[in-house]
Amino acid sequence: MDATEIGLWGVPLAILGGAIRVSTPFIFVSLGEAITERSGRINLGLEGTLVFGAMTAYAVAVMTDSPWLGLLAAAVAGLCFGLFHGWICKFPKVNDIAIGIALMLFGSGLAFFFGKPFIKPKAPNLPAIPFGAWSDVPQVQAALDVNVLFLIGAALSLVLWWAFRNTRAGLIVRVVGDSSDAARAMGLNPNTVRLVATGVGGALAGIGGAYLSLYYPGSWTERISSGQGLMAVALVIFARWNPLGCFAAALLFGGAGALGPALQSVGVTQGYYLFYAAPYILTLIIMIATSSPTRSLAGAPGELSITK
Amino acid sequence: MTDRFILNRRQLLKTSAAGAALGLASASFPISRAFAAAATVGFIYVGPKDDYGYNQAHAEGAASLKGIEGISVVEEENVPETVDVQKTMESMINLDGASLIFPTSFGYFDPHMLAMCAKFPDVQFRHCGGMWDKAKHPMNAGSYFGYIGMGQYLNGVVAGHTSKSKKLGFVAAKPIPQVLLNINSFLLGARSVDPTITCQVIFTGEWSLAVKEAEATNALVDQGADVITCHVDSPKVVVETAAGRGAFVCGYHANQSPLAPEKYLTGAEWNWAKVYKMFVDDLVAGTPLPNFTRGGLADGFVKMSPLGPAVSEPARKQFDATLAEMMKGGFAVIKGPLKSNKGAVVATEGQAFAETAIELESMDYLVEGVVGSTA
């Protein structure tokens, strides 16, 4: 077999590569949202945080010539957005969903405003680790170029999954999310816990944005996110608030998204709009398959405004 | 206390509403418009105006008008192809006093621009790419476009010389006639070098979807395509991704060579400054604006990026020869015998569609050698 002719093998390879390349922002935003929602709050503003994080990371990387400083700046910017959301929501009778939508528009608008001068310059990219070096097929090498952020995201989902069950901090977040009254009886301040949880969630979303602008697709444009932040928030519900589930859902979504271009590239060209809908159809099928008429959403935190 | 506050607020609302009404009324008086400037020209873009692509090309054209005496330019970017664009046009007319408006995106034409044409018969509207038809559309509407397919043919000539795998890749947004003509021209240009070359096309379904464009580019390179070009609003992502994977790229809309200096071969660029200057000269002189404007390389509507360092000597020679042929005008890319990739005859022996042929603007096929489907 000629090294450049991989034919139909391109489809599974593209799905694998796509799952690794495309999923990282979904992983970070959905893990961040999982932490926030586990504490009993919904932050819909993560789409705005993602876009603002992408812009901040790119701008700082251009100015300092260091993608790592850009990443840090994006995390800090995300943290600020998260803390802002958490701070407003601590006031009585404030609707966290409405604030989230406001912050989504605010974050994107602010990113467009400050991002104008950074569309032209080119920023240094985050490094990738060539896990495909063993292969002499260039396509395999390209598919297995794994960015460090993907590995960090994978590790983080494991750590979070473990921490929610086994650590004091994890249990505090969960009790605040399940019952404010119980938390108060234990001497915890739900607002403080939620403030921290929303802040951490925002920081993770900012890191997701940095991945978009500094690695894949690797440039700052105003259309960079095209709704990925919102999809990631939906993935949390799909994953039943389980960090490992978030990771799996993000991989599934990334891989299914790569299906459309991959099929067209091997000559399956009819009905590509249908293939582009694959991630959404898959989501629907799994939602229907795992739903039950006898119980409500399993694993949903009791204090969430959508389940109350 | 509370009562007084409500009263005050009501009064405030009343007064401000009256004030706003007054302001609007005075803005729509023709007399106030005459005092503003000789003419105000409005530009509406669907995306950001520095996107290394479609919108940037138009914004550069708009910027070239700013030095002309008596002309003021108003612009709005990121306007969706929805009823939003109608509001933008209305505010440009009512608040800025625009007398000529260029809605530059394909989807603005029908029904949005046509609705505004009926509402404001004194304002001139010229749309980029739309099909103005004397029988169907009002006289204050019009359309302009350039024969950029010629540029894609020249891209194809260079790509055909450069490709080693004899497989080219095309990342396209939507299967509309302009895009199909570009894909076909790119392949036919390459086939003028080597008739065994094929071109794989991937449609992303949207004008601007950064991640999907990157995925499409990766998929094309995975399948062995070694020269990539595109027709999306912002080619930045495609150019950077393709060059990152080691493939050569041909640009589109604007000059993208700064993004990949080593891998950039050449590119088909718009030269809207020329077109907008033409319209504005007519406006200043008081002569009626043309309703149907088209032009190609010879008319200066379209230009090519300078050839990159990777272009070989034979490629350069054929590029120059073809360009010289096109500059004479009347060059035909689609000429018989030619079949579509579904086997239907699109041009019989001896039949040729020159760049000006109106049939090309309703193209609905991909030619033989293009791997892809229009639906």
Boltz contact constraints between the chains, C-beta under 6 A:
constraints:
  - contact:
      token1: [A, 4]
      token2: [B, 165]
      max_distance: 6.0
  - contact:
      token1: [A, 4]
      token2: [B, 224]
      max_distance: 6.0
  - contact:
      token1: [A, 10]
      token2: [B, 222]
      max_distance: 6.0
  - contact:
      token1: [A, 10]
      token2: [B, 223]
      max_distance: 6.0
  - contact:
      token1: [A, 14]
      token2: [B, 219]
      max_distance: 6.0
  - contact:
      token1: [A, 18]
      token2: [B, 215]
      max_distance: 6.0
  - contact:
      token1: [A, 22]
      token2: [B, 211]
      max_distance: 6.0
  - contact:
      token1: [A, 119]
      token2: [B, 50]
      max_distance: 6.0
  - contact:
      token1: [A, 139]
      token2: [B, 222]
      max_distance: 6.0
  - contact:
      token1: [A, 217]
      token2: [B, 210]
      max_distance: 6.0
  - contact:
      token1: [A, 217]
      token2: [B, 211]
      max_distance: 6.0
  - contact:
      token1: [A, 217]
      token2: [B, 214]
      max_distance: 6.0
  - contact:
      token1: [A, 217]
      token2: [B, 237]
      max_distance: 6.0
  - contact:
      token1: [A, 219]
      token2: [B, 236]
      max_distance: 6.0
  - contact:
      token1: [A, 219]
      token2: [B, 240]
      max_distance: 6.0
  - contact:
      token1: [A, 221]
      token2: [B, 210]
      max_distance: 6.0
  - contact:
      token1: [A, 221]
      token2: [B, 234]
      max_distance: 6.0
  - contact:
      token1: [A, 222]
      token2: [B, 48]
      max_distance: 6.0
  - contact:
      token1: [A, 223]
      token2: [B, 208]
      max_distance: 6.0
  - contact:
      token1: [A, 223]
      token2: [B, 210]
      max_distance: 6.0
  - contact:
      token1: [A, 224]
      token2: [B, 210]
      max_distance: 6.0
  - contact:
      token1: [A, 226]
      token2: [B, 209]
      max_distance: 6.0
  - contact:
      token1: [A, 258]
      token2: [B, 215]
      max_distance: 6.0
  - contact:
      token1: [A, 261]
      token2: [B, 202]
      max_distance: 6.0
  - contact:
      token1: [A, 261]
      token2: [B, 215]
      max_distance: 6.0
  - contact:
      token1: [A, 261]
      token2: [B, 216]
      max_distance: 6.0
  - contact:
      token1: [A, 261]
      token2: [B, 219]
      max_distance: 6.0
  - contact:
      token1: [A, 262]
      token2: [B, 219]
      max_distance: 6.0
  - contact:
      token1: [A, 264]
      token2: [B, 202]
      max_distance: 6.0
  - contact:
      token1: [A, 265]
      token2: [B, 219]
      max_distance: 6.0
  - contact:
      token1: [A, 265]
      token2: [B, 220]
      max_distance: 6.0
  - contact:
      token1: [A, 265]
      token2: [B, 223]
      max_distance: 6.0
  - contact:
      token1: [A, 267]
      token2: [B, 371]
      max_distance: 6.0
  - contact:
      token1: [A, 269]
      token2: [B, 372]
      max_distance: 6.0
  - contact:
      token1: [A, 269]
      token2: [B, 373]
      max_distance: 6.0
  - contact:
      token1: [A, 270]
      token2: [B, 373]
      max_distance: 6.0
  - contact:
      token1: [A, 272]
      token2: [B, 203]
      max_distance: 6.0
  - contact:
      token1: [A, 273]
      token2: [B, 205]
      max_distance: 6.0
  - contact:
      token1: [A, 276]
      token2: [B, 205]
      max_distance: 6.0
